[in-house]
Amino acid sequence: MTQVIPGKYLFREVDQRAGELQLPLLSVSQYRGVVPRSEITDDLPRAEDLTNYKVCLPGDLVVNRMSAYQGAMGRSPLSGVVSPDYMVLRVGPLVESRYLHHLFRSAWFRGQVVQRLRGIGSVDLGNVRTPRINPDEFGGIPIPVPPLDEQRRIADFLDAETARIDRIHDLRTRQQTLLEEAAIRRVYDAVRGAHVKGERKESGLDWLGTVPANWRIGAVSHYFEVELGKMLNQEQAQGDYLRPYLRVANVQWDRIDVADLAMMNFPPAEQGRYRLKPGDLLVNEGGSWPGRAAVWNGEISEIYYQKALHRIRARGKELTRWLYYCLVAAERLRVFQVQGNTSTMTHLTREQLRPQRFPFPEIPTQARLVGELDRAASRDAEVKLLLSRQRTLLTERRQALITAAVTGQFDVTTASGRNVTEGVSA
């Protein structure tokens, strides 16, 4: 018979500090639970000194108090240390820790956490500041506790089924990674004319190698105009000639987002200089990803651009779409970072961009190679969308399976979770 018991009678909080112990640093993932931090990121922890971190043992439950409402909780598979702000819970004799691991990560339990959340704002709106769950409130959540043998059956069932779903999820993620790697290789081969027959010559560019002998190697500024947009200030945000303009955030890789456009004053004397034309290539000067680029295709009849963007326009018949692919290859090979002698490039200035040298085949060859790359990119986009939908579906069904099992919606001794992956299995 299932009992409902407040959590504080099922587990207790432990607070042992690492001191001189040499234990691996662990993190709490919303999807994977408690894992070694090295499996999530190569970055060093913010605190070099881990002596004040909390120790957890195999079977302990770890709760990220700031992200518990998003599911950042789980059972530790090994001894390690976690952030001093996390809760480390050690289970008592009434519960199986694996059962609590799954229950904590169910939609039902996350809803219980949200009801007890401390913070300012609304979780649903994503504007809570310091949405931290307190230990007393967490321990007050009433937990369904079936007999131990049933808890173990539920845990065994969910361990097996979630592991199977996770394997498919990881496969889909790996497929997308391979797709992206193949796309970069395809772009690089096109930019250097790898499949163009005939004699070849040294490009003079360390990152490119040889190119077809009849291809030109030239600076961006030789074939294109490179101009920065208008500086934004408080005065420019008002006036009689307010017009929509593009910011860094609008320019993604090969895509310009026009759903959220800001307005700036562009008097008639400035409109010719800053107004975009279809075919203009926009390149981020700064922001989170300097060098990120997309071609403007005229989605809006009248639009302008701000100073943090380079506007590149052909002087003659050269294709800005070809230059876009050259920039993709160079950025993925970290050409700009190497030239700047920095691992984190904060700006790609006009002075850096204009002298950049790239290969330029004859216009018909540019058009043919661009067409091949565009068609391949379109096919890739369809596959990526399918993979993304499958990963989302797997995540949703994984969560539904966990919630149904721990809330007693079906008997795990007779149920099978295999139907949750119909249509998305390998």
C-alpha angles and dihedrals in degrees: 000000000000117000127196111226131170110251094240088072092052101047140013131217115247124198111191114156122218098235107163095346114123104217132150118265112246132200133198115235121197090223105030103032119216113004137154108279090232089068091060104038142000091216118116116246116264091243113056090192109071096177092107094049119112122255120229127187130211108288095024116129117232123201125193098215092202096051103027091112087061093051100264094151135100153135119286113234093198145017114281147124128270137188115296088236093060124093117238111201126192115202125230130221096279097068142049109230092219090057091052090047090061095038092052090053095049123109089240094058094044087055089054090052092050091054090057098040119135115213147087120279135010125312090206090059093045093234101113114132115211094357092189125163114218120225093239092052092045091051090051095063109114110237127199107236117191120185115295095252090054091047089055092048090051091047093047091049094048094043090057098041098044090047089054092048090047091054090055091045091052090048091054090049090050090049090055091048091052090048091054092046091051090049092054091049090050092052093047092050091050094048092053094040093240093167098040110111123229140051121339136208138196111272094208088231114114094211095049109044118191128001133185110293095242095052119108122231111208146153120264090240092057093063103022143042112238116198135163121227132242122302112245121221135156093269092054092057090076137042144095096290105052111167134171116261138184124249131193090266091059094057111077127164106298091339135086115204111215096171094096112035125169125212130236135175113261111176117205092260090061101039096085092053100046104030114109125229127205108270095035113136115224120203126185112241094191139346125095094324117028111199095031107141146185137172118245108233099185099261088158122036096226123028138141137197140232131238096262088069130074114220111207118194127177117249091204135355099316112128117244086203089063090050089050091059090046089055091048091054093045094047094048089051089050092238093152093047092050092049090049091047092228134112091215113046110202098181141019099203128201088248090057097043102046097061095044108124123219137169118265120192122191113293096256089053091048090051093048095048093044090051092052092048093047093051092048091048090052091052091047091051091056092050092046090052090051092048091048092051091049092051090049091049092049091050092049094047092045088055093045091051093051093047093047093049098048094043093052098246090142140011109257091204090070102024128093124203093204094100090064091074099045109139095015104060121118 
